[in-house]
Amino acid sequence: MRRTRTYVVLGMVLLLSSLQFVSSGWAAESDVISFTSRKSGNFTLHFTNTRGEILRHITFKTPSMYGHTWSPDGGSFSYTSNTDGNNEIYVMDIRKKTQRQLTHHPSSDSGPAWSPNRKWITFVSDRRGKDDIYRMDANGENVMQLTNQGECHGPTWSPDSQSIAFTSSSEENYFIYVMGADGRRLRRLVGNMPVPGCTWSPDGKQIAFISRDAEGGMDIFSIDVNGKNLRQLTWSDQSAFISEPVWSPSGKWIAYVLTEVMIPLKPILLPKDFADPVIYIVNTVDGAGGKPIKATKELTRGFMFGTSLAWVPEGFFSVSPSAEKRATLWGKLKQTEK
């Protein structure tokens, strides 16, 4: 029988004493990134804007927190944690400062993605012996298996919540597939990708992903949902390892993680061969027309450990604790780290 889900008062204590909530222009900033770090020993959720200014942070006393994804209204985020010794999906309610465990399964459940209509959360699970895409209601009920091909990763929703894109591997390469929200109408979009990961544009017309450029380096590309208009958006050094592309709500930016490989020609790479990962953004508008280097910008350095990044919904900046009183939870916060 499925275990009863319980709400738990936030043992992952929010260090509110370190935060001064003030109202200003940050509430109008639509392109803000949240990312996780373990620089301080505990998992910390940091916030940065597209200028690279680091906002104050929230620290959680939890043994693990990976792959967070925001609810469309900005009031909660879902994430993966192995708090109970197994990867499970949780939801953190920012307003109530509570967490809830959504999945209770002996297999590994990870990589949640919230649908824009707030009805569903997709995730990756090996419940049938291989990694496939599953969908559940936002409250954790009605779990449904969507794929049955294995080696599936990184589901990302179309803006209308009608379709899901994801990557799946075949031998040493990854391919992007698109399917309906019910798992039907599966089709392959593009292939020959070195690593998993793709992201849907907010206008629903394009999907961005990581692929090899003409010189063998890893870069960000985009393609129309119909398979046409392939476009290279970044030109990175061959020592760069790129992952986690995420399209901003405004459609102007794609954020991604870049990790420099210290020994690029070594056959077997070990953790010590990689420098600390850094968040970059590329301007998808100015990046067109052969000027990608000017459009690419470094945002963070020295923060990240166990990387996870997401664009923050506008609703997060105005949290209403009651119907009678509206309070600004996140306004312009003083820069504390750079």
KEGUGU-956180 format. One record per residue (C-alpha): residue number from 1; residue in one letter; x negated, y, z negated. Coordinates in Angstrom, 3 decimals, decimal comma, always signed. Layout:
N
(NUM 'A' (X Y Z))
...
***
This chain:
338
(1 'M' (+0,000 +0,000 +0,000))
(2 'R' (-1,215 +3,443 +0,776))
(3 'R' (-2,506 +5,158 -2,322))
(4 'T' (-0,534 +8,105 -3,624))
(5 'R' (-2,127 +11,337 -2,523))
(6 'T' (-2,699 +13,784 -5,305))
(7 'Y' (-3,579 +17,427 -5,434))
(8 'V' (-6,722 +18,045 -7,422))
(9 'V' (-7,620 +21,354 -9,014))
(10 'L' (-10,728 +22,501 -7,277))
(11 'G' (-13,601 +20,719 -8,982))
(12 'M' (-15,631 +22,159 -6,124))
(13 'V' (-15,502 +25,418 -8,035))
(14 'L' (-15,320 +28,549 -5,933))
(15 'L' (-17,852 +30,961 -7,355))
(16 'L' (-15,424 +33,877 -7,264))
(17 'S' (-17,468 +35,825 -9,781))
(18 'S' (-20,078 +36,385 -7,069))
(19 'L' (-17,550 +37,812 -4,595))
(20 'Q' (-16,252 +41,367 -4,441))
(21 'F' (-13,171 +41,519 -2,211))
(22 'V' (-12,810 +44,934 -0,642))
(23 'S' (-10,723 +46,150 +2,255))
(24 'S' (-12,381 +47,434 +5,402))
(25 'G' (-12,973 +46,824 +9,081))
(26 'W' (-14,014 +43,193 +8,634))
(27 'A' (-10,354 +42,235 +8,448))
(28 'A' (-10,080 +43,346 +12,063))
(29 'E' (-13,122 +41,327 +13,146))
(30 'S' (-11,761 +38,474 +15,262))
(31 'D' (-15,053 +36,684 +15,920))
(32 'V' (-16,458 +35,410 +12,618))
(33 'I' (-18,227 +32,062 +12,176))
(34 'S' (-18,226 +29,879 +9,098))
(35 'F' (-21,002 +27,352 +8,584))
(36 'T' (-22,196 +25,034 +5,843))
(37 'S' (-25,572 +24,938 +4,168))
(38 'R' (-27,241 +23,132 +1,288))
(39 'K' (-30,010 +25,648 +0,820))
(40 'S' (-28,968 +26,265 -2,797))
(41 'G' (-28,546 +22,565 -3,650))
(42 'N' (-24,746 +22,645 -3,455))
(43 'F' (-22,697 +22,833 -0,276))
(44 'T' (-22,085 +26,474 +0,560))
(45 'L' (-19,722 +27,936 +3,153))
(46 'H' (-21,307 +31,044 +4,702))
(47 'F' (-19,715 +33,590 +7,035))
(48 'T' (-21,401 +35,610 +9,780))
(49 'N' (-20,174 +37,913 +12,519))
(50 'T' (-21,403 +38,126 +16,095))
(51 'R' (-23,956 +40,753 +15,056))
(52 'G' (-25,665 +38,195 +12,850))
(53 'E' (-24,701 +39,918 +9,596))
(54 'I' (-24,228 +37,355 +6,827))
(55 'L' (-21,175 +37,840 +4,637))
(56 'R' (-20,926 +36,605 +1,096))
(57 'H' (-20,388 +32,910 +0,622))
(58 'I' (-18,377 +30,312 -1,275))
(59 'T' (-20,199 +27,483 -3,051))
(60 'F' (-18,576 +24,085 -3,648))
(61 'K' (-19,763 +21,559 -6,211))
(62 'T' (-19,316 +18,501 -4,032))
(63 'P' (-21,756 +15,765 -2,966))
(64 'S' (-20,871 +16,159 +0,713))
(65 'M' (-18,875 +18,359 +3,097))
(66 'Y' (-19,242 +18,009 +6,867))
(67 'G' (-17,487 +18,979 +10,067))
(68 'H' (-15,017 +21,530 +8,740))
(69 'T' (-12,143 +22,761 +10,914))
(70 'W' (-9,743 +25,602 +10,056))
(71 'S' (-5,978 +25,432 +10,061))
(72 'P' (-4,559 +27,833 +12,666))
(73 'D' (-3,191 +30,161 +9,952))
(74 'G' (-6,568 +30,331 +8,195))
(75 'G' (-5,153 +29,245 +4,853))
(76 'S' (-6,890 +25,850 +4,732))
(77 'F' (-9,705 +23,911 +6,270))
(78 'S' (-10,170 +20,199 +6,787))
(79 'Y' (-13,493 +18,437 +6,438))
(80 'T' (-15,232 +15,077 +6,012))
(81 'S' (-16,624 +13,967 +2,666))
(82 'N' (-17,967 +10,734 +1,215))
(83 'T' (-17,117 +11,756 -2,353))
(84 'D' (-15,608 +8,318 -3,045))
(85 'G' (-18,481 +6,504 -1,315))
(86 'N' (-16,785 +6,355 +2,081))
(87 'N' (-16,200 +8,989 +4,781))
(88 'E' (-12,656 +10,347 +4,379))
(89 'I' (-10,732 +13,404 +5,605))
(90 'Y' (-9,840 +16,110 +3,076))
(91 'V' (-8,033 +19,449 +3,205))
(92 'M' (-9,023 +22,459 +1,114))
(93 'D' (-6,299 +25,031 +0,398))
(94 'I' (-8,004 +28,419 +0,109))
(95 'R' (-4,988 +30,121 -1,467))
(96 'K' (-4,325 +27,518 -4,145))
(97 'K' (-7,975 +26,517 -4,596))
(98 'T' (-7,001 +22,848 -4,386))
(99 'Q' (-8,117 +19,937 -2,271))
(100 'R' (-6,221 +16,955 -0,981))
(101 'Q' (-7,488 +13,656 +0,406))
(102 'L' (-5,650 +12,813 +3,642))
(103 'T' (-7,129 +9,440 +4,613))
(104 'H' (-7,563 +6,395 +2,370))
(105 'H' (-9,168 +3,663 +4,432))
(106 'P' (-12,208 +1,391 +3,946))
(107 'S' (-13,468 +2,355 +7,415))
(108 'S' (-15,226 +5,631 +8,187))
(109 'D' (-12,919 +8,571 +9,018))
(110 'S' (-14,635 +11,785 +10,171))
(111 'G' (-14,626 +14,758 +12,536))
(112 'P' (-11,168 +16,298 +11,927))
(113 'A' (-9,694 +18,754 +14,456))
(114 'W' (-6,524 +20,729 +13,710))
(115 'S' (-3,992 +21,213 +16,519))
(116 'P' (-3,106 +24,866 +17,287))
(117 'N' (+0,588 +24,193 +16,526))
(118 'R' (-0,447 +23,050 +12,999))
(119 'K' (+1,390 +19,719 +13,369))
(120 'W' (-1,516 +17,273 +13,736))
(121 'I' (-5,102 +16,557 +12,839))
(122 'T' (-7,184 +14,299 +15,066))
(123 'F' (-10,208 +12,449 +13,764))
(124 'V' (-12,676 +9,683 +14,642))
(125 'S' (-12,442 +6,286 +12,932))
(126 'D' (-13,887 +2,796 +13,352))
(127 'R' (-10,795 +1,086 +11,904))
(128 'R' (-10,696 -1,350 +14,817))
(129 'G' (-14,450 -1,971 +14,818))
(130 'K' (-15,480 +0,900 +17,110))
(131 'D' (-15,247 +4,695 +17,040))
(132 'D' (-11,951 +5,852 +18,537))
(133 'I' (-9,738 +8,935 +18,340))
(134 'Y' (-6,790 +8,894 +15,939))
(135 'R' (-4,056 +11,418 +15,252))
(136 'M' (-2,110 +12,031 +12,036))
(137 'D' (+0,397 +14,554 +10,797))
(138 'A' (-1,185 +17,512 +9,009))
(139 'N' (-0,078 +15,972 +5,691))
(140 'G' (-1,905 +12,709 +6,441))
(141 'E' (+1,162 +10,673 +7,405))
(142 'N' (+1,959 +8,785 +10,642))
(143 'V' (-1,565 +7,790 +11,704))
(144 'M' (-1,668 +6,900 +15,400))
(145 'Q' (-4,547 +5,453 +17,464))
(146 'L' (-4,995 +7,425 +20,703))
(147 'T' (-7,980 +5,760 +22,407))
(148 'N' (-9,210 +2,201 +22,704))
(149 'Q' (-12,554 +2,492 +24,480))
(150 'G' (-15,029 +3,047 +21,638))
(151 'E' (-17,928 +5,459 +21,169))
(152 'C' (-15,531 +8,425 +21,106))
(153 'H' (-16,576 +11,731 +19,546))
(154 'G' (-15,529 +15,323 +18,917))
(155 'P' (-11,840 +15,657 +19,855))
(156 'T' (-10,904 +19,244 +20,740))
(157 'W' (-7,349 +20,512 +21,325))
(158 'S' (-5,981 +22,531 +24,214))
(159 'P' (-4,445 +25,859 +23,082))
(160 'D' (-0,901 +24,585 +23,771))
(161 'S' (-1,491 +21,418 +21,678))
(162 'Q' (-0,478 +19,261 +24,653))
(163 'S' (-3,894 +17,812 +25,519))
(164 'I' (-7,090 +16,628 +23,843))
(165 'A' (-10,609 +16,574 +25,267))
(166 'F' (-13,305 +14,355 +23,795))
(167 'T' (-16,602 +12,699 +24,677))
(168 'S' (-17,291 +8,991 +25,026))
(169 'S' (-20,563 +7,260 +25,816))
(170 'S' (-21,451 +4,750 +28,492))
(171 'E' (-24,948 +3,290 +28,118))
(172 'E' (-27,178 +6,343 +27,472))
(173 'N' (-24,883 +9,071 +28,812))
(174 'Y' (-21,717 +10,769 +27,557))
(175 'F' (-18,607 +11,666 +29,526))
(176 'I' (-15,800 +14,119 +28,853))
(177 'Y' (-12,271 +12,724 +28,960))
(178 'V' (-8,966 +14,555 +28,774))
(179 'M' (-5,723 +12,949 +27,584))
(180 'G' (-2,282 +13,952 +26,400))
(181 'A' (-1,554 +14,524 +22,705))
(182 'D' (-0,037 +11,015 +22,642))
(183 'G' (-3,139 +9,378 +24,153))
(184 'R' (-1,595 +8,927 +27,607))
(185 'R' (-2,685 +10,332 +30,996))
(186 'L' (-6,376 +9,661 +30,290))
(187 'R' (-8,799 +10,970 +32,923))
(188 'R' (-12,547 +11,507 +33,173))
(189 'L' (-13,604 +15,121 +33,713))
(190 'V' (-17,410 +15,210 +33,807))
(191 'G' (-20,347 +12,954 +32,950))
(192 'N' (-24,119 +12,655 +32,570))
(193 'M' (-24,217 +14,460 +29,213))
(194 'P' (-27,182 +13,810 +26,867))
(195 'V' (-25,237 +14,355 +23,617))
(196 'P' (-21,555 +14,387 +22,595))
(197 'G' (-19,571 +17,566 +22,007))
(198 'C' (-17,193 +19,759 +23,985))
(199 'T' (-14,872 +22,711 +23,295))
(200 'W' (-11,725 +24,041 +24,955))
(201 'S' (-11,494 +27,717 +25,957))
(202 'P' (-8,709 +29,693 +24,218))
(203 'D' (-7,013 +30,431 +27,548))
(204 'G' (-6,800 +26,684 +28,243))
(205 'K' (-8,580 +26,928 +31,597))
(206 'Q' (-12,103 +25,693 +30,835))
(207 'I' (-14,059 +23,224 +28,738))
(208 'A' (-17,643 +23,896 +27,635))
(209 'F' (-20,149 +21,135 +26,956))
(210 'I' (-23,866 +20,299 +26,770))
(211 'S' (-25,724 +18,950 +29,778))
(212 'R' (-29,178 +18,784 +31,343))
(213 'D' (-30,277 +21,681 +33,526))
(214 'A' (-32,289 +21,340 +36,727))
(215 'E' (-35,561 +21,236 +34,761))
(216 'G' (-34,373 +18,598 +32,299))
(217 'G' (-33,650 +20,935 +29,378))
(218 'M' (-30,413 +20,958 +27,357))
(219 'D' (-27,990 +23,830 +27,975))
(220 'I' (-24,369 +24,936 +27,671))
(221 'F' (-22,183 +24,522 +30,768))
(222 'S' (-18,513 +25,154 +31,421))
(223 'I' (-16,101 +23,605 +33,894))
(224 'D' (-12,478 +24,237 +34,817))
(225 'V' (-10,002 +21,728 +33,404))
(226 'N' (-9,294 +20,581 +36,971))
(227 'G' (-12,975 +19,610 +37,394))
(228 'K' (-13,999 +22,582 +39,531))
(229 'N' (-16,227 +25,646 +39,035))
(230 'L' (-19,141 +24,149 +37,101))
(231 'R' (-21,185 +26,971 +35,549))
(232 'Q' (-24,415 +27,063 +33,532))
(233 'L' (-24,207 +29,529 +30,626))
(234 'T' (-27,597 +29,193 +28,901))
(235 'W' (-31,192 +28,617 +29,997))
(236 'S' (-32,988 +27,163 +26,991))
(237 'D' (-36,570 +26,063 +26,506))
(238 'Q' (-37,192 +22,357 +27,071))
(239 'S' (-38,098 +21,955 +23,388))
(240 'A' (-34,552 +22,924 +22,363))
(241 'F' (-32,030 +20,382 +21,108))
(242 'I' (-28,485 +21,824 +21,406))
(243 'S' (-25,307 +20,609 +19,699))
(244 'E' (-21,846 +21,598 +18,396))
(245 'P' (-20,548 +24,068 +21,029))
(246 'V' (-17,425 +25,927 +19,800))
(247 'W' (-15,489 +28,555 +21,803))
(248 'S' (-14,434 +31,713 +19,921))
(249 'P' (-10,733 +32,668 +19,583))
(250 'S' (-11,342 +35,812 +21,666))
(251 'G' (-12,785 +33,729 +24,495))
(252 'K' (-15,891 +35,924 +24,687))
(253 'W' (-18,365 +33,726 +22,823))
(254 'I' (-19,494 +30,132 +22,497))
(255 'A' (-21,389 +29,319 +19,306))
(256 'Y' (-23,754 +26,368 +19,161))
(257 'V' (-26,570 +24,930 +17,065))
(258 'L' (-30,091 +24,956 +18,476))
(259 'T' (-32,842 +22,875 +16,896))
(260 'E' (-36,368 +23,190 +18,197))
(261 'V' (-38,203 +19,895 +18,690))
(262 'M' (-41,715 +20,329 +17,385))
(263 'I' (-43,102 +17,397 +19,440))
(264 'P' (-40,940 +17,355 +22,610))
(265 'L' (-42,898 +14,602 +24,400))
(266 'K' (-43,000 +12,130 +21,518))
(267 'P' (-41,107 +8,918 +22,487))
(268 'I' (-39,480 +8,472 +19,050))
(269 'L' (-38,452 +11,641 +17,219))
(270 'L' (-38,294 +11,703 +13,426))
(271 'P' (-36,609 +14,316 +11,181))
(272 'K' (-39,990 +15,949 +10,512))
(273 'D' (-40,330 +16,632 +14,254))
(274 'F' (-37,388 +19,063 +14,175))
(275 'A' (-37,438 +22,671 +12,976))
(276 'D' (-34,540 +24,038 +10,923))
(277 'P' (-31,374 +24,370 +13,025))
(278 'V' (-30,222 +27,858 +14,001))
(279 'I' (-26,827 +29,135 +15,165))
(280 'Y' (-26,801 +30,872 +18,532))
(281 'I' (-23,984 +32,448 +20,521))
(282 'V' (-23,691 +33,006 +24,241))
(283 'N' (-21,492 +35,692 +25,754))
(284 'T' (-19,355 +33,811 +28,281))
(285 'V' (-18,468 +37,044 +30,096))
(286 'D' (-21,882 +38,726 +30,345))
(287 'G' (-23,517 +35,315 +30,687))
(288 'A' (-22,134 +34,961 +34,192))
(289 'G' (-23,987 +36,258 +37,202))
(290 'G' (-27,474 +34,987 +36,425))
(291 'K' (-28,222 +36,896 +33,194))
(292 'P' (-27,846 +34,207 +30,520))
(293 'I' (-30,935 +35,109 +28,476))
(294 'K' (-29,668 +38,599 +27,679))
(295 'A' (-26,302 +37,130 +26,780))
(296 'T' (-27,733 +34,620 +24,282))
(297 'K' (-28,237 +35,707 +20,665))
(298 'E' (-29,648 +34,135 +17,513))
(299 'L' (-27,424 +34,597 +14,463))
(300 'T' (-28,945 +32,614 +11,606))
(301 'R' (-32,284 +31,236 +10,533))
(302 'G' (-33,354 +29,455 +7,364))
(303 'F' (-29,830 +28,636 +6,154))
(304 'M' (-28,762 +25,362 +7,509))
(305 'F' (-28,905 +21,821 +6,217))
(306 'G' (-26,237 +19,374 +7,282))
(307 'T' (-24,873 +21,741 +9,900))
(308 'S' (-21,216 +22,396 +10,546))
(309 'L' (-19,789 +25,517 +12,172))
(310 'A' (-16,352 +26,822 +13,143))
(311 'W' (-14,762 +30,095 +14,218))
(312 'V' (-12,605 +31,553 +11,452))
(313 'P' (-8,924 +32,274 +12,303))
(314 'E' (-7,787 +35,861 +11,830))
(315 'G' (-5,234 +34,714 +9,264))
(316 'F' (-8,042 +33,869 +6,862))
(317 'F' (-8,861 +37,542 +6,360))
(318 'S' (-5,441 +38,339 +4,934))
(319 'V' (-4,239 +35,794 +2,407))
(320 'S' (-0,913 +36,465 +0,710))
(321 'P' (-0,753 +34,853 -2,754))
(322 'S' (+2,950 +35,628 -3,139))
(323 'A' (+5,885 +36,967 -1,205))
(324 'E' (+5,909 +40,145 -3,297))
(325 'K' (+2,239 +41,052 -3,179))
(326 'R' (-0,081 +40,905 -0,196))
(327 'A' (-3,777 +40,927 -1,001))
(328 'T' (-6,834 +41,101 +1,196))
(329 'L' (-8,927 +38,096 +0,316))
(330 'W' (-11,712 +38,756 +2,767))
(331 'G' (-12,409 +42,312 +3,764))
(332 'K' (-15,806 +43,717 +4,641))
(333 'L' (-18,169 +42,013 +2,225))
(334 'K' (-21,573 +43,371 +1,391))
(335 'Q' (-24,385 +41,718 +3,276))
(336 'T' (-26,277 +39,479 +0,864))
(337 'E' (-28,591 +37,407 +3,008))
(338 'K' (-30,263 +37,798 +6,366))
***
